[in-house]
Amino acid sequence: MDTGKVLDIDVLSKYCAFENKKNHEKSAKSNFRGSRGMMEVKGACNIFKRSLTFHNARYTKYLGDGVSKVFDAIIEENIYGDEFQVEKLACIGHVMKRMGPRLRRLKEKMKGQLLSDSKRFSGKNRLTDSQIDKIQNYYDLAIRRNLNSVHAMRQAVRAIFMHKLSTDENPQHGFCPIGEDSSCGFKRAEATGSAYKHKNNLPVAVVEAMRPVHKDLSHPGLLKKCVHGNMRNPNESVNNVIWSRVHKSTFVQIEALSPYVYDAVCTFNEGNSAKLQILTNLGIQPGEYTFHVLKCLDKEKLLRAKYGFSQQSKENGITEKEKKIRIKIMHRLLAMEQGCFDKKHFWLNGHHRNSPCIKFKPQAIGEANCSVFASCVRIKAAVGKVSSLANEFGHGRNRD
């Protein structure tokens, strides 16, 4: 079960300001002794050991970075016994990026060597950087589109190299996906009934030289670790939230670091509204403004994720400046709806003068804000009409 939240943390430090003073053991701030590389191992083992105590659960799957010493230490500890073995998963984002670097290293290694057809490995009509990029994209799609089956995933990887071998005389697209939306041009043409001419294919000698790379990256053991379809992005997101509170380049002791980490985890799990429960537990009753502001911060975060960087905004071709203006206006409108700002602040801050706000689609904002935009349009129209009447009256009086 993947909750998407942080279930446990372990803050370790090997620094103590009183280390050289006598009788400081009771007030020592350091809680770890050893090399810096073993700190991550110690923290991971601590988290696994107390999973039953804290959550009455066992962490049977491990999705970490490429460093294997943490996982090796967990296996060596045999925390859950022989009955429950921890399984190591692979980040599909890292696996999908392996094809390009492997082929580029092979290209560099084969530089100057002749293949079985007495020609070089790279060059015109051979393996080029453009061809490597295409194969990398195909490998990406092969994993993403077949997460439910190792066999289908492996077959899709095999289809990449068979596709590159195909010619007009000998098409080999038996493993390529079918349909009009297929990544294979031959299958798309076959589905629509149009003609297709093979180009950018690779010679047999080049594909044979690439066979070791294909064999390694289509191994069932590797692909089995990708069936879960998860990435390490949530881990990096948690790190980013922590470092936004205390920068990595700024040294702090553990008593200063721990509150930052706990606050970051609460915010990551429940949003800024988690601070309301913290204040309540401390015996501090949050005020109305505190409640509304924290709620608005969470709403703005969701709004930014939904509209600010959506694919639809990119497809509409709006400029970055217009996008920032739209996001700012929508933040203010949402805040007005939640009661954080009243209409007076909306007009005083001049948001009504930003022309892009008129371009918003009402269905993307909600009926609660349509009246604000309608008022905005009416007021601008009224101001324009009054200005034109005033100018006309003034000019007429001067002529008389």
DRENTOR-763611 format. One record per residue (C-alpha): residue number from 1; residue in three letters; x, y, z. Coordinates in Angstrom, 1 decimal. Layout:
# residues N
<sedren NUM,ala,<X,Y,Z>>;
...
//
This chain:
# residues 400
<sedren 1,met,<0.0,0.0,0.0>>;
<sedren 2,asp,<1.4,3.4,-1.0>>;
<sedren 3,thr,<0.0,6.2,1.2>>;
<sedren 4,gly,<2.0,9.0,-0.5>>;
<sedren 5,lys,<2.9,10.4,2.9>>;
<sedren 6,val,<5.9,10.4,5.2>>;
<sedren 7,leu,<5.3,7.7,7.8>>;
<sedren 8,asp,<8.5,8.1,9.8>>;
<sedren 9,ile,<11.7,10.1,9.9>>;
<sedren 10,asp,<15.0,9.9,11.8>>;
<sedren 11,val,<17.2,13.0,12.3>>;
<sedren 12,leu,<20.8,12.1,13.0>>;
<sedren 13,ser,<23.8,14.4,13.8>>;
<sedren 14,lys,<27.4,13.6,14.6>>;
<sedren 15,tyr,<28.2,17.1,15.8>>;
<sedren 16,cys,<28.2,18.2,19.4>>;
<sedren 17,ala,<29.3,21.7,20.6>>;
<sedren 18,phe,<30.4,20.3,24.0>>;
<sedren 19,glu,<32.4,17.4,22.6>>;
<sedren 20,asn,<35.7,18.5,24.1>>;
<sedren 21,lys,<34.3,19.4,27.5>>;
<sedren 22,lys,<34.1,17.1,30.5>>;
<sedren 23,asn,<30.9,15.5,31.8>>;
<sedren 24,his,<28.8,16.5,28.8>>;
<sedren 25,glu,<27.4,13.0,28.0>>;
<sedren 26,lys,<24.0,13.9,29.5>>;
<sedren 27,ser,<23.6,17.0,27.4>>;
<sedren 28,ala,<25.3,15.8,24.3>>;
<sedren 29,lys,<23.6,16.8,21.1>>;
<sedren 30,ser,<25.1,14.2,18.8>>;
<sedren 31,asn,<23.2,10.9,18.3>>;
<sedren 32,phe,<25.5,9.2,15.8>>;
<sedren 33,arg,<29.1,8.1,15.6>>;
<sedren 34,gly,<30.6,6.9,12.4>>;
<sedren 35,ser,<31.3,7.9,8.9>>;
<sedren 36,arg,<29.0,10.3,7.0>>;
<sedren 37,gly,<28.2,7.5,4.5>>;
<sedren 38,met,<26.9,5.2,7.2>>;
<sedren 39,met,<24.5,7.8,8.6>>;
<sedren 40,glu,<21.9,7.1,5.9>>;
<sedren 41,val,<22.3,3.3,6.6>>;
<sedren 42,lys,<21.7,3.8,10.3>>;
<sedren 43,gly,<18.7,6.0,9.8>>;
<sedren 44,ala,<17.1,3.6,7.4>>;
<sedren 45,cys,<17.6,0.7,9.7>>;
<sedren 46,asn,<16.1,2.6,12.6>>;
<sedren 47,ile,<13.0,3.4,10.6>>;
<sedren 48,phe,<12.5,-0.2,9.5>>;
<sedren 49,lys,<13.1,-1.6,13.1>>;
<sedren 50,arg,<10.3,0.5,14.7>>;
<sedren 51,ser,<7.7,0.1,11.9>>;
<sedren 52,leu,<5.8,-2.5,13.9>>;
<sedren 53,thr,<5.9,-0.3,17.1>>;
<sedren 54,phe,<4.8,2.9,15.4>>;
<sedren 55,his,<2.4,1.7,12.7>>;
<sedren 56,asn,<1.9,-2.1,13.3>>;
<sedren 57,ala,<3.1,-2.6,9.7>>;
<sedren 58,arg,<6.1,-4.0,7.8>>;
<sedren 59,tyr,<7.9,-2.2,5.1>>;
<sedren 60,thr,<8.3,-5.0,2.6>>;
<sedren 61,lys,<9.3,-2.9,-0.4>>;
<sedren 62,tyr,<12.2,-0.5,-0.7>>;
<sedren 63,leu,<12.4,2.2,-3.3>>;
<sedren 64,gly,<15.6,4.2,-2.9>>;
<sedren 65,asp,<18.4,5.7,-4.9>>;
<sedren 66,gly,<21.1,3.8,-6.7>>;
<sedren 67,val,<23.2,3.3,-3.6>>;
<sedren 68,ser,<22.8,-0.3,-2.6>>;
<sedren 69,lys,<24.6,-0.2,0.8>>;
<sedren 70,val,<21.4,0.9,2.5>>;
<sedren 71,phe,<19.3,-2.0,1.1>>;
<sedren 72,asp,<22.2,-4.4,1.8>>;
<sedren 73,ala,<22.3,-3.3,5.4>>;
<sedren 74,ile,<18.5,-3.8,5.7>>;
<sedren 75,ile,<18.8,-7.3,4.3>>;
<sedren 76,glu,<21.8,-8.1,6.5>>;
<sedren 77,glu,<19.8,-7.0,9.6>>;
<sedren 78,asn,<17.0,-9.4,8.6>>;
<sedren 79,ile,<14.6,-7.1,10.6>>;
<sedren 80,tyr,<11.4,-9.0,9.8>>;
<sedren 81,gly,<12.8,-12.5,9.8>>;
<sedren 82,asp,<12.9,-15.0,7.0>>;
<sedren 83,glu,<9.1,-14.9,6.6>>;
<sedren 84,phe,<9.0,-11.3,5.4>>;
<sedren 85,gln,<11.8,-10.4,3.0>>;
<sedren 86,val,<12.2,-6.8,1.9>>;
<sedren 87,glu,<12.1,-6.4,-1.9>>;
<sedren 88,lys,<14.1,-3.7,-3.7>>;
<sedren 89,leu,<12.2,-1.7,-6.3>>;
<sedren 90,ala,<13.7,0.4,-9.1>>;
<sedren 91,cys,<12.8,4.0,-9.9>>;
<sedren 92,ile,<11.3,3.8,-13.4>>;
<sedren 93,gly,<12.6,7.4,-14.0>>;
<sedren 94,his,<16.2,6.2,-13.5>>;
<sedren 95,val,<15.7,3.0,-15.5>>;
<sedren 96,met,<14.2,4.8,-18.5>>;
<sedren 97,lys,<17.2,7.1,-18.7>>;
<sedren 98,arg,<19.7,4.2,-18.9>>;
<sedren 99,met,<19.3,3.5,-22.6>>;
<sedren 100,gly,<20.8,6.8,-23.9>>;
<sedren 101,pro,<23.9,6.8,-21.8>>;
<sedren 102,arg,<24.6,3.1,-22.4>>;
<sedren 103,leu,<24.4,3.6,-26.2>>;
<sedren 104,arg,<26.6,6.7,-26.1>>;
<sedren 105,arg,<29.2,4.9,-24.1>>;
<sedren 106,leu,<29.1,2.1,-26.6>>;
<sedren 107,lys,<29.4,4.6,-29.4>>;
<sedren 108,glu,<32.5,6.1,-27.8>>;
<sedren 109,lys,<33.9,2.6,-27.1>>;
<sedren 110,met,<33.4,1.5,-30.7>>;
<sedren 111,lys,<35.0,4.6,-32.2>>;
<sedren 112,gly,<37.4,3.7,-34.9>>;
<sedren 113,gln,<36.5,0.0,-35.0>>;
<sedren 114,leu,<35.1,-1.7,-38.0>>;
<sedren 115,leu,<32.0,-4.0,-37.8>>;
<sedren 116,ser,<31.2,-7.2,-39.7>>;
<sedren 117,asp,<30.2,-5.2,-42.8>>;
<sedren 118,ser,<33.6,-3.4,-42.8>>;
<sedren 119,lys,<32.0,-0.1,-41.8>>;
<sedren 120,arg,<32.1,2.0,-38.7>>;
<sedren 121,phe,<29.6,1.8,-35.9>>;
<sedren 122,ser,<28.6,5.5,-36.0>>;
<sedren 123,gly,<28.3,8.1,-38.8>>;
<sedren 124,lys,<25.9,8.7,-41.7>>;
<sedren 125,asn,<23.2,6.1,-42.0>>;
<sedren 126,arg,<24.6,4.4,-38.9>>;
<sedren 127,leu,<24.1,5.1,-35.2>>;
<sedren 128,thr,<24.0,8.8,-34.5>>;
<sedren 129,asp,<23.0,11.0,-31.5>>;
<sedren 130,ser,<19.6,11.6,-33.2>>;
<sedren 131,gln,<19.0,7.8,-33.5>>;
<sedren 132,ile,<20.0,7.4,-29.8>>;
<sedren 133,asp,<17.5,10.0,-28.7>>;
<sedren 134,lys,<14.8,8.2,-30.7>>;
<sedren 135,ile,<15.7,4.8,-29.2>>;
<sedren 136,gln,<15.7,6.4,-25.7>>;
<sedren 137,asn,<12.2,7.7,-26.3>>;
<sedren 138,tyr,<11.0,4.3,-27.5>>;
<sedren 139,tyr,<12.4,2.7,-24.4>>;
<sedren 140,asp,<10.7,5.2,-22.2>>;
<sedren 141,leu,<7.3,4.4,-23.9>>;
<sedren 142,ala,<8.0,0.7,-23.7>>;
<sedren 143,ile,<8.2,0.9,-19.9>>;
<sedren 144,arg,<5.4,3.4,-19.3>>;
<sedren 145,arg,<2.8,1.7,-21.5>>;
<sedren 146,asn,<3.4,-1.9,-20.2>>;
<sedren 147,leu,<3.6,-1.5,-16.4>>;
<sedren 148,asn,<1.1,-4.3,-15.9>>;
<sedren 149,ser,<3.2,-7.1,-17.4>>;
<sedren 150,val,<7.0,-7.9,-17.5>>;
<sedren 151,his,<6.4,-10.0,-20.6>>;
<sedren 152,ala,<4.7,-7.1,-22.5>>;
<sedren 153,met,<7.4,-4.7,-21.3>>;
<sedren 154,arg,<10.2,-7.0,-22.6>>;
<sedren 155,gln,<8.4,-7.5,-25.9>>;
<sedren 156,ala,<8.0,-3.8,-26.3>>;
<sedren 157,val,<11.8,-3.3,-25.8>>;
<sedren 158,arg,<12.5,-6.0,-28.3>>;
<sedren 159,ala,<10.2,-4.3,-30.8>>;
<sedren 160,ile,<12.5,-1.2,-30.7>>;
<sedren 161,phe,<15.5,-3.1,-32.2>>;
<sedren 162,met,<13.3,-5.1,-34.6>>;
<sedren 163,his,<11.7,-1.8,-35.7>>;
<sedren 164,lys,<15.2,-0.4,-36.4>>;
<sedren 165,leu,<16.1,-3.4,-38.6>>;
<sedren 166,ser,<13.0,-3.1,-40.8>>;
<sedren 167,thr,<13.2,-2.2,-44.4>>;
<sedren 168,asp,<10.7,-2.0,-47.3>>;
<sedren 169,glu,<11.8,-5.5,-48.5>>;
<sedren 170,asn,<11.8,-7.0,-45.0>>;
<sedren 171,pro,<9.5,-5.2,-42.5>>;
<sedren 172,gln,<9.8,-6.6,-39.0>>;
<sedren 173,his,<7.0,-4.9,-37.0>>;
<sedren 174,gly,<5.4,-7.9,-35.4>>;
<sedren 175,phe,<6.0,-6.6,-31.9>>;
<sedren 176,cys,<5.2,-3.0,-32.6>>;
<sedren 177,pro,<1.9,-1.6,-31.1>>;
<sedren 178,ile,<-1.0,-1.4,-33.4>>;
<sedren 179,gly,<-3.5,1.3,-34.1>>;
<sedren 180,glu,<-3.6,4.9,-35.3>>;
<sedren 181,asp,<-2.0,6.2,-32.2>>;
<sedren 182,ser,<0.9,3.7,-32.4>>;
<sedren 183,ser,<4.5,5.0,-32.0>>;
<sedren 184,cys,<5.4,2.9,-35.0>>;
<sedren 185,gly,<4.8,4.7,-38.3>>;
<sedren 186,phe,<4.4,1.4,-40.2>>;
<sedren 187,lys,<1.5,0.3,-37.9>>;
<sedren 188,arg,<-0.1,3.8,-38.1>>;
<sedren 189,ala,<0.0,3.6,-41.9>>;
<sedren 190,glu,<-1.4,0.1,-41.8>>;
<sedren 191,ala,<-4.3,1.2,-39.6>>;
<sedren 192,thr,<-5.2,4.2,-41.9>>;
<sedren 193,gly,<-4.5,2.3,-45.1>>;
<sedren 194,ser,<-1.9,4.7,-46.3>>;
<sedren 195,ala,<1.5,4.0,-47.9>>;
<sedren 196,tyr,<4.7,3.9,-45.7>>;
<sedren 197,lys,<8.4,4.1,-46.7>>;
<sedren 198,his,<11.0,2.9,-44.3>>;
<sedren 199,lys,<13.7,5.4,-43.4>>;
<sedren 200,asn,<16.2,6.0,-40.6>>;
<sedren 201,asn,<16.6,2.2,-40.2>>;
<sedren 202,leu,<19.9,0.7,-39.0>>;
<sedren 203,pro,<22.1,-1.9,-40.6>>;
<sedren 204,val,<22.2,-5.4,-39.2>>;
<sedren 205,ala,<25.8,-5.1,-38.1>>;
<sedren 206,val,<25.0,-2.0,-36.0>>;
<sedren 207,val,<22.0,-3.6,-34.3>>;
<sedren 208,glu,<24.1,-6.7,-33.6>>;
<sedren 209,ala,<26.7,-4.5,-31.9>>;
<sedren 210,met,<23.9,-3.1,-29.7>>;
<sedren 211,arg,<22.7,-6.5,-28.7>>;
<sedren 212,pro,<24.5,-6.5,-25.2>>;
<sedren 213,val,<22.8,-3.2,-24.3>>;
<sedren 214,his,<19.4,-4.6,-25.4>>;
<sedren 215,lys,<20.0,-7.8,-23.4>>;
<sedren 216,asp,<20.9,-5.9,-20.2>>;
<sedren 217,leu,<18.0,-3.4,-20.4>>;
<sedren 218,ser,<15.4,-6.0,-21.2>>;
<sedren 219,his,<16.4,-8.4,-18.5>>;
<sedren 220,pro,<13.3,-9.7,-16.6>>;
<sedren 221,gly,<15.0,-9.1,-13.3>>;
<sedren 222,leu,<15.3,-5.4,-14.1>>;
<sedren 223,leu,<11.9,-5.0,-15.7>>;
<sedren 224,lys,<10.2,-6.8,-12.8>>;
<sedren 225,lys,<11.4,-3.9,-10.5>>;
<sedren 226,cys,<9.6,-1.4,-12.7>>;
<sedren 227,val,<6.2,-3.0,-12.7>>;
<sedren 228,his,<5.1,-0.9,-9.7>>;
<sedren 229,gly,<5.4,2.3,-11.9>>;
<sedren 230,asn,<6.6,4.6,-9.1>>;
<sedren 231,met,<9.4,7.1,-9.1>>;
<sedren 232,arg,<11.6,8.8,-6.4>>;
<sedren 233,asn,<10.0,12.2,-7.1>>;
<sedren 234,pro,<8.1,12.2,-3.7>>;
<sedren 235,asn,<11.4,11.6,-1.9>>;
<sedren 236,glu,<12.9,14.6,-3.7>>;
<sedren 237,ser,<9.8,16.7,-3.0>>;
<sedren 238,val,<10.1,16.0,0.8>>;
<sedren 239,asn,<13.8,17.0,0.6>>;
<sedren 240,asn,<12.9,20.2,-1.2>>;
<sedren 241,val,<10.3,21.1,1.5>>;
<sedren 242,ile,<12.9,20.6,4.2>>;
<sedren 243,trp,<15.7,22.6,2.5>>;
<sedren 244,ser,<13.2,25.4,1.8>>;
<sedren 245,arg,<13.1,25.9,5.6>>;
<sedren 246,val,<16.8,25.5,6.3>>;
<sedren 247,his,<19.2,25.6,3.4>>;
<sedren 248,lys,<21.8,22.9,3.0>>;
<sedren 249,ser,<24.6,25.4,2.9>>;
<sedren 250,thr,<23.6,26.8,6.4>>;
<sedren 251,phe,<24.9,24.8,9.3>>;
<sedren 252,val,<22.6,24.3,12.3>>;
<sedren 253,gln,<22.7,21.9,15.2>>;
<sedren 254,ile,<20.3,19.1,15.6>>;
<sedren 255,glu,<18.0,21.0,18.1>>;
<sedren 256,ala,<17.5,23.6,15.4>>;
<sedren 257,leu,<17.3,21.2,12.5>>;
<sedren 258,ser,<14.7,18.8,14.1>>;
<sedren 259,pro,<11.8,21.4,14.3>>;
<sedren 260,tyr,<12.4,22.4,10.7>>;
<sedren 261,val,<12.2,18.7,9.6>>;
<sedren 262,tyr,<9.0,18.0,11.6>>;
<sedren 263,asp,<7.3,21.1,10.3>>;
<sedren 264,ala,<8.3,20.2,6.7>>;
<sedren 265,val,<6.9,16.7,7.1>>;
<sedren 266,cys,<3.6,18.0,8.6>>;
<sedren 267,thr,<3.3,20.4,5.7>>;
<sedren 268,phe,<4.1,17.8,3.1>>;
<sedren 269,asn,<1.5,15.3,4.6>>;
<sedren 270,glu,<-1.4,17.6,5.5>>;
<sedren 271,gly,<-0.5,21.0,4.0>>;
<sedren 272,asn,<-0.1,24.3,5.9>>;
<sedren 273,ser,<-3.4,23.5,7.8>>;
<sedren 274,ala,<-1.5,21.0,9.9>>;
<sedren 275,lys,<-0.1,23.9,11.9>>;
<sedren 276,leu,<-3.6,24.5,13.2>>;
<sedren 277,gln,<-3.6,21.1,14.9>>;
<sedren 278,ile,<-0.1,21.7,16.3>>;
<sedren 279,leu,<-1.2,25.0,17.8>>;
<sedren 280,thr,<-4.2,23.3,19.3>>;
<sedren 281,asn,<-2.1,20.6,20.9>>;
<sedren 282,leu,<0.1,23.3,22.4>>;
<sedren 283,gly,<-2.9,24.8,24.0>>;
<sedren 284,ile,<-3.0,27.8,21.7>>;
<sedren 285,gln,<-6.4,28.4,20.0>>;
<sedren 286,pro,<-5.8,29.6,16.4>>;
<sedren 287,gly,<-7.5,32.8,15.5>>;
<sedren 288,glu,<-9.8,33.4,12.5>>;
<sedren 289,tyr,<-7.2,35.1,10.4>>;
<sedren 290,thr,<-4.7,32.3,11.1>>;
<sedren 291,phe,<-7.2,29.7,10.0>>;
<sedren 292,his,<-8.2,31.5,6.8>>;
<sedren 293,val,<-4.6,32.3,5.8>>;
<sedren 294,leu,<-3.4,28.8,6.2>>;
<sedren 295,lys,<-6.4,27.4,4.3>>;
<sedren 296,cys,<-5.7,29.9,1.5>>;
<sedren 297,leu,<-2.1,28.9,1.3>>;
<sedren 298,asp,<-3.2,25.3,0.7>>;
<sedren 299,lys,<-5.7,26.4,-1.9>>;
<sedren 300,glu,<-3.2,28.5,-3.7>>;
<sedren 301,lys,<-0.8,25.6,-3.8>>;
<sedren 302,leu,<-3.4,23.4,-5.4>>;
<sedren 303,leu,<-4.4,26.1,-7.7>>;
<sedren 304,arg,<-0.8,26.7,-8.9>>;
<sedren 305,ala,<-0.4,23.0,-9.6>>;
<sedren 306,lys,<-3.7,22.8,-11.4>>;
<sedren 307,tyr,<-3.7,25.9,-13.5>>;
<sedren 308,gly,<-0.3,27.6,-13.4>>;
<sedren 309,phe,<1.7,24.8,-14.9>>;
<sedren 310,ser,<-1.0,22.8,-16.6>>;
<sedren 311,gln,<-0.4,21.3,-20.1>>;
<sedren 312,gln,<-3.5,23.2,-21.3>>;
<sedren 313,ser,<-1.8,26.6,-20.5>>;
<sedren 314,lys,<1.2,25.5,-22.5>>;
<sedren 315,glu,<-0.9,24.5,-25.5>>;
<sedren 316,asn,<-2.8,27.8,-25.4>>;
<sedren 317,gly,<0.5,29.5,-26.2>>;
<sedren 318,ile,<0.2,32.3,-23.6>>;
<sedren 319,thr,<3.3,34.1,-22.6>>;
<sedren 320,glu,<5.0,33.6,-19.3>>;
<sedren 321,lys,<4.1,37.1,-18.2>>;
<sedren 322,glu,<0.4,36.5,-18.9>>;
<sedren 323,lys,<0.5,33.2,-17.1>>;
<sedren 324,lys,<2.0,34.8,-14.0>>;
<sedren 325,ile,<-0.7,37.5,-14.1>>;
<sedren 326,arg,<-3.5,34.9,-14.4>>;
<sedren 327,ile,<-2.1,32.9,-11.5>>;
<sedren 328,lys,<-1.9,36.0,-9.4>>;
<sedren 329,ile,<-5.4,37.0,-10.1>>;
<sedren 330,met,<-6.8,33.6,-9.5>>;
<sedren 331,his,<-5.0,33.5,-6.2>>;
<sedren 332,arg,<-6.6,36.7,-5.1>>;
<sedren 333,leu,<-10.1,35.6,-6.3>>;
<sedren 334,leu,<-9.7,32.4,-4.4>>;
<sedren 335,ala,<-8.6,34.2,-1.3>>;
<sedren 336,met,<-11.7,36.5,-1.6>>;
<sedren 337,glu,<-13.9,33.4,-1.9>>;
<sedren 338,gln,<-12.3,32.0,1.3>>;
<sedren 339,gly,<-12.7,35.3,3.1>>;
<sedren 340,cys,<-9.0,36.2,3.4>>;
<sedren 341,phe,<-9.3,39.3,1.3>>;
<sedren 342,asp,<-12.4,41.4,0.6>>;
<sedren 343,lys,<-13.3,43.1,-2.7>>;
<sedren 344,lys,<-11.8,46.4,-1.5>>;
<sedren 345,his,<-8.3,44.9,-1.5>>;
<sedren 346,phe,<-8.9,43.3,-4.9>>;
<sedren 347,trp,<-9.7,46.7,-6.4>>;
<sedren 348,leu,<-7.1,48.7,-4.5>>;
<sedren 349,asn,<-4.3,46.3,-5.6>>;
<sedren 350,gly,<-5.3,47.0,-9.2>>;
<sedren 351,his,<-6.0,43.4,-10.2>>;
<sedren 352,his,<-9.0,44.5,-12.1>>;
<sedren 353,arg,<-6.8,46.5,-14.5>>;
<sedren 354,asn,<-5.0,43.5,-15.8>>;
<sedren 355,ser,<-6.6,42.7,-19.1>>;
<sedren 356,pro,<-5.8,39.0,-19.1>>;
<sedren 357,cys,<-8.3,38.5,-16.3>>;
<sedren 358,ile,<-11.1,39.1,-18.8>>;
<sedren 359,lys,<-9.8,36.1,-20.8>>;
<sedren 360,phe,<-10.5,33.5,-18.1>>;
<sedren 361,lys,<-13.1,30.9,-18.9>>;
<sedren 362,pro,<-15.8,30.9,-16.1>>;
<sedren 363,gln,<-15.9,27.1,-16.0>>;
<sedren 364,ala,<-12.2,27.1,-15.0>>;
<sedren 365,ile,<-12.8,29.4,-12.1>>;
<sedren 366,gly,<-16.1,28.5,-10.7>>;
<sedren 367,glu,<-19.5,30.2,-10.5>>;
<sedren 368,ala,<-18.5,31.9,-7.2>>;
<sedren 369,asn,<-16.0,34.1,-9.1>>;
<sedren 370,cys,<-18.0,34.8,-12.2>>;
<sedren 371,ser,<-19.8,37.7,-10.6>>;
<sedren 372,val,<-16.4,39.3,-9.9>>;
<sedren 373,phe,<-15.3,39.1,-13.5>>;
<sedren 374,ala,<-18.8,40.3,-14.7>>;
<sedren 375,ser,<-18.4,43.3,-12.4>>;
<sedren 376,cys,<-14.9,43.9,-13.7>>;
<sedren 377,val,<-16.2,44.0,-17.3>>;
<sedren 378,arg,<-19.1,46.2,-16.4>>;
<sedren 379,ile,<-17.0,48.7,-14.5>>;
<sedren 380,lys,<-14.4,48.9,-17.3>>;
<sedren 381,ala,<-17.2,49.4,-19.8>>;
<sedren 382,ala,<-18.8,52.1,-17.6>>;
<sedren 383,val,<-15.5,53.9,-17.1>>;
<sedren 384,gly,<-14.8,53.9,-20.8>>;
<sedren 385,lys,<-18.3,55.2,-21.6>>;
<sedren 386,val,<-18.0,58.0,-19.0>>;
<sedren 387,ser,<-14.5,58.9,-20.3>>;
<sedren 388,ser,<-15.8,59.2,-23.9>>;
<sedren 389,leu,<-18.7,61.3,-22.9>>;
<sedren 390,ala,<-16.5,63.6,-20.9>>;
<sedren 391,asn,<-14.1,64.0,-23.8>>;
<sedren 392,glu,<-16.9,64.7,-26.1>>;
<sedren 393,phe,<-18.5,67.2,-23.8>>;
<sedren 394,gly,<-15.1,68.9,-23.2>>;
<sedren 395,his,<-14.3,69.2,-26.9>>;
<sedren 396,gly,<-17.8,70.5,-27.7>>;
<sedren 397,arg,<-17.6,73.2,-25.0>>;
<sedren 398,asn,<-14.2,74.3,-26.4>>;
<sedren 399,arg,<-15.6,74.6,-29.9>>;
<sedren 400,asp,<-18.5,76.7,-28.7>>;
//
